[in-house]
Amino acid sequence: MTNYHTLLFLLLLCLSTSVGAQQSTIEPSLKYGKPTEEELLLQSYLPDTTAAAVVLYRNRDVFYEFIDNDFRLNYSYEGKIKILKPEGTAYADISIPYFQSTKPGSNNKETVVQIDASAYNMVDGKVERIRMKKEFIFRERLNDSYMQVKFTIPGVKVGSVIEYKYKILSDNYSEIKRWNAQEEIPVLYTSYSVAIPEYFSFSVDTKGVEPVKSNEQKTNINMLGGVQCSGQSLSFVGRNVDAFRGDSYVWCPSNYITHVDLELNSINFANFFKSYTQTWDNIDELLLKYDNFGEQLKLRNPLKEDTELLKLLTYKSVDDKICALYGMVKGKIAWNGKYELYGGNSKKALKEGTADNAEINFILMSVLRDAGFKCFPVVMSRRNQEALPYSHPSIQKLNTFVVAIATTDSTMAYIDASVSDGYLNVLPPVLCVDRARIIYGNNGGSNWVDLSNLGKNKLQSSVIGEITPDGVIKGTRSTKYDGQYAATLKRKYREAVDSTEFVKQLADRENVEINNFKLEQVDAFSPEVREVVGFEKKTPTAGDYIYLNPLVFLHTEKNPMVQSERKLPVEFDHTEQIILSVNLMLPEGYQLEEKPQPLTVMTEDGESSCKYNITVKDRRLIVQYRFNSNRLVYLPNEYQGLQAFWETIAGKNNETIVLKKI
């Protein structure tokens, strides 16, 4: 390269670096109504070129007011967004939910006021502002508790800068809304400030991987309404915050978003003092006092006659008796697909024949108690909702419960009204949480329980058959499904149009022809299902060679860990054990030319492993495959090892053997 070309290359490199630095370190203007030329001319955000838009700044200020001899919270929101791609124009559609209940006796409410919004475009070198008119602001009810304000900022296109602001006035001054530093698009600047009068005491909980600077100091507060006092000023600032995108294999992404929660400890004002500091024991006691929870645990069995008939029967085991009682209840009331925590309308549930899981669970518990079983509610937050915090107890975090049944003096079985395809200790994965609270009541206390790994989840399959000279595998696959595998199979069978459609789906999925098929216990309430499949599978041939995958039915064709990097943990549904064995007779006049090498691989922690071995003896091709996964959560710094582990397994599943005609 000549000196000229070298200098030109370095100059272009510097220019591109300068442009990149300029676009990645743009300093947004924090003045409302005054977007800068740099913001309007910005064409891409180099740190994240996939971003359809970028938040230039987002501010939230929260402060107390004293109106009509009572406190009120004032939330002031303000923000500005740059539209970078056509799909980014969707950020001009704004929805603001706010609390306004229609339920009798609900006095606390919220209102949204002082809404303002504009779009800015660069037209012929000049800034054009398009203001939203008030008549384009709409209000609608979402449900019994919430309304929402909706509006669309006009004149928005690629290149636009939009901004909007509003206030929420809230009577619920004891609960400050959570602040999220991260959004689904990158954020250049975000700030959150809270002014707390001396009469309120809050604890602060900050979580997430993105760095946020915080500051706390004492201050003087002059509240609207004429009240002056000392207080506490909290502020949080985030810069160049990455977009938050929910990864695959994550139950509840919002568990990991960078955020700040304020939890009220106490109020001390004008000779009035109330402590809000709670332990989980306090919350358990509170639940037991509620009419729609604690009183429901005293419900008299509304299915007395049916229960008495079942009590007269003889059962092989305690589990069988529990299942008979459960089946009787579910035969009377079907689950409506909703998870709830509270009950109180068992008569309506029985009359209509459908109800949420809580209502059915309360009835089930009354039946179980009448049949001589000790049973208890196990309260939780489902896996697709935010996890229960050990350090900040909150009754609002609870959203459902399952039933614990004492099968012996020292063992419990768990069941829920939502179970259709599972069994005792085979709950839907959404309920298999690692932290739940079993409430014994009657001064029996409570304690934490782990429901994430209750029973065994095992798939054991055996293929016996032969390979014909024209490359067709003919044989029978016998499979036993246990635990979650059985539940999944039952659900797929139930959701298929009919058994013919189910068999067709299996044949298409496995690329085989099925000539006979049998399922046992697929309609029974049991922890297992047995399946027998008679099949034929065509394999590639070329001259004197036959090529085939010796597993026939694969564990996995592709590596499920497809991301190049990971910011969130990997959360699996359940533990797994897969055992596959294959025994195939080689065709007469053929010998094994090539075969896969044996494999033993495991994750660094040893909690997940896979073994593969293939041998030939007396013209019998024998494959042994065993996969175990005993861990549900892997952290981001363990992702590369986990990805490599699955890549090795997927590769081994796709390896073939070569048979050559002698």
C-alpha positions in Angstrom: 0.0 0.0 0.0 1.4 3.4 -1.0 1.8 6.2 1.6 -1.1 8.0 -0.1 -3.4 5.0 0.2 -2.2 4.5 3.8 -3.1 8.0 4.7 -6.4 7.9 2.9 -7.3 4.6 4.7 -6.4 6.1 8.1 -8.4 9.3 7.3 -11.5 7.3 6.3 -11.0 5.2 9.4 -10.8 8.2 11.6 -13.8 9.8 9.9 -15.9 6.6 10.3 -14.8 6.4 13.9 -15.7 10.0 14.5 -19.1 9.6 13.0 -19.7 6.5 15.0 -18.6 8.2 18.1 -20.8 11.2 17.3 -23.8 9.0 16.8 -23.2 6.7 19.8 -22.4 9.5 22.2 -25.0 12.1 21.2 -25.9 14.3 24.1 -29.7 14.7 24.0 -31.2 18.0 24.9 -33.3 17.8 28.1 -35.3 20.9 27.3 -38.9 20.1 26.4 -40.0 21.7 23.1 -36.5 22.2 21.8 -35.1 19.3 19.9 -31.6 19.9 18.5 -30.5 19.7 14.9 -28.2 16.8 15.9 -31.2 14.9 17.1 -33.2 15.6 14.0 -30.4 14.6 11.7 -29.6 11.4 13.6 -30.0 8.5 11.2 -28.9 5.5 13.2 -27.8 4.4 16.7 -24.5 2.6 16.2 -24.4 0.8 19.5 -27.6 -0.9 18.5 -28.2 -0.7 14.7 -31.3 -2.9 15.1 -33.1 -0.3 17.1 -36.3 1.0 15.4 -36.2 4.0 17.7 -34.2 5.4 20.6 -35.3 7.2 23.7 -33.4 10.5 23.8 -34.5 11.3 27.3 -37.1 10.2 29.8 -37.8 11.9 33.1 -40.1 11.0 35.9 -40.5 13.3 38.9 -42.7 12.2 41.9 -43.7 14.4 44.8 -46.4 14.7 47.4 -49.1 17.3 47.6 -51.5 18.0 50.5 -55.0 18.6 49.2 -58.3 18.7 51.1 -56.5 17.6 54.3 -55.1 14.5 52.7 -51.9 13.6 50.8 -51.8 13.0 47.1 -49.0 11.8 44.8 -48.1 13.8 41.7 -46.2 11.9 38.9 -44.8 14.1 36.2 -43.7 12.3 33.0 -41.7 13.8 30.2 -39.9 12.1 27.3 -38.5 12.4 23.8 -38.0 9.7 21.2 -36.1 9.6 17.9 -37.7 7.4 15.1 -35.1 5.5 13.1 -37.0 2.9 11.1 -40.6 2.5 9.8 -41.6 0.2 12.6 -40.5 2.8 15.0 -43.4 5.0 14.2 -45.5 2.7 16.5 -43.9 4.6 19.4 -46.2 7.6 18.4 -49.1 5.5 19.7 -49.3 6.3 23.4 -51.3 4.4 26.1 -51.4 5.5 29.7 -53.2 3.2 32.1 -54.5 4.6 35.4 -56.4 3.3 38.4 -60.1 4.2 38.5 -62.2 1.4 40.0 -65.9 0.9 39.5 -66.1 -1.3 42.6 -68.3 0.0 45.5 -66.3 1.5 48.3 -63.2 2.2 46.2 -62.2 5.8 47.1 -58.7 5.9 45.8 -58.5 7.0 42.2 -56.1 8.4 39.6 -56.5 11.1 37.0 -54.3 11.9 34.0 -53.9 15.6 33.3 -51.8 18.2 31.4 -51.2 16.0 28.3 -49.1 17.6 25.6 -47.4 16.0 22.6 -45.7 17.1 19.4 -43.7 15.7 16.4 -40.7 17.5 14.9 -39.4 17.0 11.4 -36.6 18.6 9.4 -38.3 20.1 6.2 -36.1 22.0 3.7 -33.5 22.6 6.4 -36.1 24.0 8.9 -37.7 22.4 11.9 -41.4 21.8 11.5 -43.4 21.2 14.7 -46.8 19.4 14.6 -48.7 19.7 17.8 -51.3 17.1 18.8 -54.8 18.6 19.2 -56.7 17.9 22.4 -59.7 16.3 20.5 -57.4 13.4 19.6 -57.0 12.3 23.2 -59.3 9.4 24.1 -60.2 7.7 27.3 -61.5 4.1 27.6 -62.1 1.5 30.3 -59.7 -1.5 30.4 -61.4 -3.4 33.2 -63.2 -2.9 36.5 -60.1 -1.3 38.0 -58.3 0.5 35.2 -58.9 3.2 32.6 -56.5 4.3 29.9 -55.7 7.4 28.0 -54.8 6.9 24.3 -53.5 9.2 21.7 -51.4 9.2 18.5 -48.9 11.9 17.8 -49.5 13.2 14.3 -47.1 13.7 11.5 -44.6 11.0 12.6 -42.3 9.3 10.0 -38.8 8.0 9.9 -36.5 10.8 11.1 -39.1 12.4 13.3 -38.4 13.4 16.9 -41.5 13.0 19.1 -42.0 14.3 22.6 -44.9 14.2 25.1 -45.6 14.9 28.7 -48.4 14.4 31.2 -49.1 14.1 34.9 -50.9 11.4 37.0 -52.5 12.5 40.2 -53.0 9.6 42.5 -54.9 9.3 45.8 -52.9 6.1 46.6 -50.1 7.9 48.3 -48.9 4.9 50.2 -47.6 3.1 47.1 -45.2 4.7 44.7 -45.1 3.2 41.2 -42.1 1.2 40.1 -39.6 2.9 37.8 -38.0 1.0 35.0 -34.7 2.4 33.7 -34.7 0.1 30.7 -37.2 0.0 27.8 -37.6 -2.2 24.8 -35.5 0.3 22.8 -32.2 2.0 23.8 -32.3 4.9 26.2 -29.7 7.7 26.0 -30.7 9.4 29.2 -33.3 8.6 31.9 -33.9 10.1 35.3 -36.1 9.5 38.2 -36.5 11.8 41.2 -38.7 11.3 44.3 -39.3 13.9 47.1 -40.5 12.1 50.2 -41.9 14.2 53.2 -40.5 13.3 56.6 -43.9 11.7 57.5 -43.2 8.8 55.2 -40.5 6.2 55.5 -39.7 4.0 52.4 -37.1 1.3 51.8 -35.4 1.4 48.4 -34.8 -1.7 46.2 -32.7 -1.3 43.0 -32.3 -4.3 40.7 -31.0 -5.0 37.2 -27.7 -5.3 35.3 -27.6 -1.8 33.7 -25.7 0.7 35.8 -27.8 3.5 37.4 -26.3 6.3 39.4 -28.2 7.2 42.6 -28.1 10.0 45.1 -29.9 10.6 48.4 -30.0 13.7 50.5 -32.0 15.6 53.0 -34.1 18.5 51.6 -36.8 21.0 52.5 -40.2 20.3 51.0 -43.0 22.8 50.3 -46.1 20.9 49.3 -49.0 22.2 47.3 -51.6 22.8 50.0 -49.3 24.9 52.2 -47.5 22.1 54.2 -43.8 22.7 54.8 -41.5 20.1 56.2 -38.1 18.4 55.9 -37.8 15.3 53.8 -35.7 13.1 51.6 -34.7 13.5 48.0 -33.9 10.5 45.9 -32.6 10.6 42.4 -31.5 8.0 39.8 -29.9 8.6 36.5 -29.1 6.1 33.7 -27.1 6.9 30.5 -26.7 4.9 27.3 -28.9 2.2 28.7 -29.2 -0.9 26.5 -32.6 -2.0 25.2 -34.2 -4.7 27.3 -35.2 -7.6 25.1 -36.7 -10.8 26.6 -34.6 -13.8 25.7 -35.9 -17.2 25.0 -36.0 -19.6 27.9 -37.1 -16.9 30.4 -40.4 -17.2 32.2 -40.7 -13.6 33.4 -38.3 -11.1 31.7 -39.4 -8.2 34.0 -37.7 -10.0 36.9 -34.4 -8.9 35.3 -35.2 -5.4 34.0 -33.2 -2.6 35.7 -35.7 -0.9 38.0 -36.3 0.8 41.3 -39.0 -0.2 43.8 -40.0 1.9 46.8 -41.7 0.0 49.6 -43.5 2.0 52.3 -42.4 1.2 55.9 -44.5 3.6 57.9 -46.6 6.8 58.1 -46.2 9.2 61.0 -48.3 12.4 60.7 -50.3 14.6 63.1 -50.4 12.0 65.9 -51.2 9.3 63.5 -48.8 6.4 63.1 -49.2 3.3 61.0 -46.5 0.7 60.3 -46.5 -1.0 56.9 -43.4 -3.0 57.6 -44.3 -6.6 57.1 -42.8 -10.0 57.3 -44.1 -12.9 55.3 -45.5 -14.3 58.5 -47.6 -11.1 58.9 -48.9 -11.6 55.4 -49.8 -15.2 56.0 -51.8 -14.1 59.1 -53.5 -11.3 57.1 -54.6 -13.8 54.5 -56.1 -16.0 57.1 -58.2 -13.1 58.3 -59.7 -12.3 54.8 -63.2 -13.5 54.1 -62.2 -14.4 50.6 -59.3 -16.5 51.7 -59.1 -17.5 55.4 -62.8 -18.0 55.7 -62.8 -20.1 52.5 -60.5 -22.5 54.3 -63.4 -23.2 56.6 -65.8 -24.0 53.8 -68.2 -26.9 54.5 -68.1 -29.6 51.9 -70.8 -28.7 49.3 -70.3 -32.1 47.7 -71.0 -34.1 50.8 -73.1 -36.9 49.2 -70.6 -37.6 46.5 -67.8 -37.6 49.0 -69.5 -40.1 51.2 -70.0 -42.5 48.3 -66.3 -42.3 47.4 -65.3 -42.9 51.0 -67.0 -46.3 50.9 -64.7 -47.5 48.1 -61.5 -49.4 48.6 -58.3 -47.9 47.1 -54.9 -49.4 46.4 -53.1 -46.3 47.7 -53.6 -43.0 49.4 -52.7 -41.4 46.0 -55.6 -43.3 44.3 -58.0 -42.0 46.9 -56.9 -38.4 46.5 -57.1 -38.7 42.8 -60.7 -40.1 43.0 -61.8 -37.1 45.1 -60.0 -34.7 42.8 -61.6 -36.3 39.8 -65.0 -36.0 41.4 -64.6 -32.3 42.0 -63.2 -31.7 38.5 -66.2 -33.6 37.1 -68.5 -31.0 38.7 -66.5 -27.9 38.0 -64.2 -27.3 35.0 -61.3 -24.8 35.2 -62.0 -21.7 33.2 -58.4 -21.0 32.4 -57.9 -18.3 35.1 -55.5 -18.3 38.0 -56.7 -16.4 41.1 -55.8 -16.1 44.8 -59.2 -15.4 46.4 -62.6 -17.2 46.4 -65.9 -16.8 48.0 -68.5 -17.9 45.5 -68.6 -21.7 45.6 -72.4 -21.8 45.0 -72.0 -20.0 41.8 -69.1 -22.2 40.7 -71.1 -25.3 41.3 -74.1 -23.9 39.5 -72.3 -22.7 36.5 -69.9 -25.7 36.4 -66.8 -23.6 35.8 -64.6 -21.4 37.9 -61.0 -20.2 38.4 -58.4 -22.4 40.1 -58.8 -20.7 43.5 -62.5 -21.3 43.7 -62.1 -24.9 42.8 -59.2 -25.4 45.1 -61.2 -24.1 48.1 -64.0 -26.6 47.3 -61.4 -29.4 46.7 -59.9 -28.7 50.1 -63.3 -28.9 51.8 -63.8 -32.3 50.2 -60.4 -33.6 51.2 -60.8 -32.5 54.8 -64.2 -34.2 54.9 -62.5 -37.4 53.6 -59.9 -37.3 56.4 -57.0 -35.6 54.7 -55.0 -32.7 56.1 -54.5 -30.1 53.4 -53.1 -26.6 53.1 -52.9 -23.7 50.7 -49.6 -23.0 49.1 -49.5 -19.3 48.0 -47.2 -18.1 45.3 -46.5 -15.9 42.3 -46.6 -17.9 39.1 -43.4 -18.3 37.0 -44.6 -15.9 34.3 -45.2 -13.2 37.0 -42.5 -11.5 39.1 -40.9 -13.8 41.7 -41.8 -13.3 45.4 -39.1 -11.2 47.1 -37.7 -12.6 50.3 -36.6 -9.2 51.5 -39.7 -7.1 50.7 -42.8 -9.0 51.7 -45.9 -7.9 49.8 -49.3 -9.3 49.6 -49.8 -7.8 46.1 -47.0 -10.1 44.8 -49.2 -13.2 45.5 -51.5 -14.2 42.6 -52.6 -17.8 43.2 -52.2 -20.9 45.3 -52.1 -24.7 44.9 -53.1 -27.4 47.4 -50.7 -29.4 49.6 -52.1 -32.7 50.9 -50.5 -34.6 53.7 -50.1 -38.2 52.4 -48.1 -39.3 55.4 -46.9 -37.6 58.6 -43.8 -36.4 56.7 -44.7 -36.1 53.0 -46.9 -33.8 50.9 -48.5 -34.2 47.5 -49.3 -31.1 45.5 -52.3 -30.6 43.1 -54.1 -27.6 41.5 -57.5 -27.2 39.9 -55.8 -26.3 36.6 -54.3 -29.8 36.3 -55.9 -31.7 33.4 -53.0 -33.6 31.9 -50.7 -33.9 34.9 -51.1 -35.7 38.2 -50.2 -35.4 41.9 -46.8 -33.5 41.9 -47.1 -33.0 38.2 -48.2 -29.3 38.2 -48.3 -27.1 35.1 -44.8 -25.7 34.7 -46.1 -22.2 35.3 -46.8 -23.3 38.9 -43.5 -25.1 39.5 -42.0 -22.1 41.4 -38.9 -22.4 43.5 -40.4 -20.2 46.3 -43.9 -20.6 47.6 -45.4 -20.4 51.1 -47.4 -23.3 52.7 -49.8 -21.9 55.3 -50.7 -24.4 57.9 -53.1 -22.1 59.9 -54.4 -22.7 63.4 -51.2 -21.4 64.9 -49.3 -23.9 62.8 -47.3 -21.2 61.1 -46.0 -21.4 57.6 -42.8 -22.0 55.7 -41.2 -21.7 52.3 -41.4 -24.7 49.9 -39.7 -25.4 46.6 -42.1 -26.8 43.9 -39.7 -26.6 41.0 -38.7 -30.3 41.1 -41.5 -32.3 42.6 -41.5 -35.5 40.6 -39.5 -37.4 38.0 -39.8 -36.3 34.4 -38.6 -39.2 32.3 -38.9 -40.5 28.7 -37.7 -44.0 28.1 -37.9 -45.4 24.5 -36.8 -48.6 22.9 -36.6 -49.2 19.1 -36.4 -52.8 17.8 -36.3 -53.4 14.1 -34.4 -54.2 11.0 -32.8 -52.4 8.0 -33.8 -53.8 4.6 -31.3 -53.9 1.6 -33.2 -51.0 0.0 -32.6 -48.7 3.0 -35.9 -49.0 4.9 -36.0 -49.2 8.7 -38.9 -51.3 9.8 -39.6 -51.6 13.5 -41.5 -50.9 16.6 -40.9 -48.0 19.1 -42.1 -48.6 22.7 -42.1 -45.5 24.9 -43.0 -44.7 28.4 -43.6 -41.1 29.3 -43.5 -40.0 33.0 -44.3 -36.7 34.7 -44.1 -33.6 32.5 -43.5 -35.8 29.4 -46.8 -37.6 30.1 -48.6 -34.3 30.7 -47.2 -32.9 27.4 -48.3 -35.9 25.4 -51.7 -35.9 26.9 -52.2 -32.2 26.1 -51.1 -32.7 22.5 -53.4 -35.7 22.2 -56.3 -33.7 23.7 -55.7 -30.7 21.5 -55.6 -32.8 18.2 -58.8 -33.0 16.2 -58.9 -36.8 16.7 -56.5 -39.7 17.1 -56.0 -39.9 13.3 -54.8 -36.3 13.3 -52.5 -37.0 16.3 -50.9 -39.9 14.5 -50.4 -37.9 11.3 -48.7 -35.1 13.3 -46.4 -37.7 14.8 -45.6 -39.2 11.4 -44.9 -35.8 9.9 -42.8 -34.7 12.8 -40.6 -37.8 12.8 -40.7 -38.3 9.0 -41.9 -41.9 9.3 -44.8 -44.0 8.0 -46.9 -45.4 10.9 -48.6 -48.7 10.3 -49.9 -49.3 13.8 -50.3 -47.1 16.9 -51.3 -47.7 20.5 -51.6 -45.4 23.5 -52.3 -46.5 27.1 -53.5 -44.3 29.9 -53.7 -41.2 27.7 -57.2 -40.5 29.0 -56.6 -41.6 32.6 -55.6 -39.4 35.5 -52.2 -41.0 35.9 -48.5 -40.0 36.0 -47.5 -42.0 33.0 -48.5 -42.8 29.4 -47.3 -45.8 27.3 -47.0 -45.7 23.6 -46.3 -48.3 20.9 -45.6 -47.2 17.3 -45.1 -49.6 14.4 -43.2 -47.6 11.7 -41.2 -47.6 8.5 -38.6 -45.0 7.7 -36.8 -44.5 4.4 -33.1 -43.7 4.5 -30.8 -42.5 1.7 -29.0 -45.0 -0.5 -26.4 -44.6 -3.2 -25.1 -47.7 -5.1 -23.7 -50.1 -2.6 -24.2 -47.7 0.3 -26.9 -47.1 2.9 -26.8 -43.9 5.0 -28.9 -43.7 8.2 -29.2 -42.0 11.5 -28.9 -44.9 14.1 -31.0 -43.1 16.7 -34.0 -43.2 14.2 -36.1 -41.0 16.5 -33.9 -38.0 17.6 -33.7 -36.3 21.0 -33.0 -33.0 19.3 -32.1 -31.9 15.7 -31.0 -28.4 16.5 -29.1 -26.6 19.3 -31.9 -24.7 21.2 -29.3 -22.2 22.4 -29.1 -20.0 19.3 -28.1 -16.6 20.7 -24.5 -15.6 20.3 -24.5 -14.0 23.7 -26.8 -13.8 26.7 -27.8 -11.1 29.2 -30.5 -13.0 31.0 -30.4 -16.4 32.7 -31.6 -19.6 30.9 -34.7 -21.0 32.7 -35.8 -24.5 31.7 -39.4 -25.7 32.4 -38.4 -28.8 34.3 -35.7 -31.4 34.9 -35.3 -34.1 32.3 -34.2 -37.7 31.8 -34.2 -39.2 28.4 -33.1 -42.8 27.8 -33.1 -44.1 24.2 -32.1 -47.5 23.0 -32.0 -48.8 19.5 -31.5 -52.4 18.3 -31.5 -52.9 14.5 -30.6 -56.0 12.4 -28.3 -55.1 9.6 -29.3 -56.2 6.1 -27.8 -59.5 4.8 -24.6 -58.9 2.9 -23.9 -55.4 4.4 -21.2 -54.4 6.9 -20.6 -51.2 8.9 -18.3 -48.9 7.0 -18.5 -45.8 9.3 -20.0 -45.1 12.6 -20.1 -42.2 15.1 -17.7 -42.1 18.0 -18.9 -42.7 21.5 -19.6 -39.5 23.5 -19.7 -38.5 27.1 -20.3 -34.7 27.6 -21.5 -32.7 30.6 -21.8 -29.1 31.7 -19.1 -27.6 33.8 -21.2 -28.1 37.0 -21.9 -31.7 36.1 -25.7 -31.2 36.5 -26.5 -31.9 32.8 -24.9 -34.7 30.9 -25.3 -36.8 27.7 -23.8 -40.3 26.9 -23.9 -41.9 23.5 -22.5 -45.3 22.5 -22.9 -47.5 19.4 -21.8 -51.0 18.8 -22.3 -53.8 16.3 -22.6 -57.5 17.4 -23.8 -60.4 15.4 -25.2 -58.1 12.8 -27.1 -56.2 15.5 -26.6 -52.4 15.6 -27.1 -51.3 19.2 -27.3 -47.7 20.3 -27.5 -46.5 23.9 -28.3 -42.8 24.5 -28.9 -41.2 27.9 -29.5 -37.5 28.6 -29.9 -35.9 32.1 -30.6 -32.4 33.0 -31.0 -31.7 36.8 -30.7 -28.0 36.9 -33.3 -25.4 35.9 -31.4 -22.1 35.8 -28.1 -21.2 34.2 -26.6 -17.7 34.7 -25.5 -15.5 31.8 -21.8 -16.2 32.5 -22.5 -19.9 32.1 -24.2 -19.5 28.8 -21.3 -20.1 26.5 -20.6 -23.5 28.2 -24.3 -24.4 28.0 -24.4 -23.5 24.4 -21.4 -25.6 23.6 -22.9 -28.5 25.5 -26.1 -28.4 23.5 -24.2 -27.9 20.2 -22.3 -31.1 20.9 -25.5 -33.0 21.6 -27.2 -31.7 18.5 -24.2 -32.6 16.4 -24.2 -36.1 17.8 -27.9 -36.5 17.2 -27.4 -35.7 13.5 -24.5 -38.1 12.9 -25.1 -41.0 10.5 -23.6 -44.4 9.9 -22.6 -45.9 6.5 -23.4 -49.4 5.6 -21.6 -50.9 2.6 -22.6 -53.9 0.6 -20.0 -56.7 0.8 
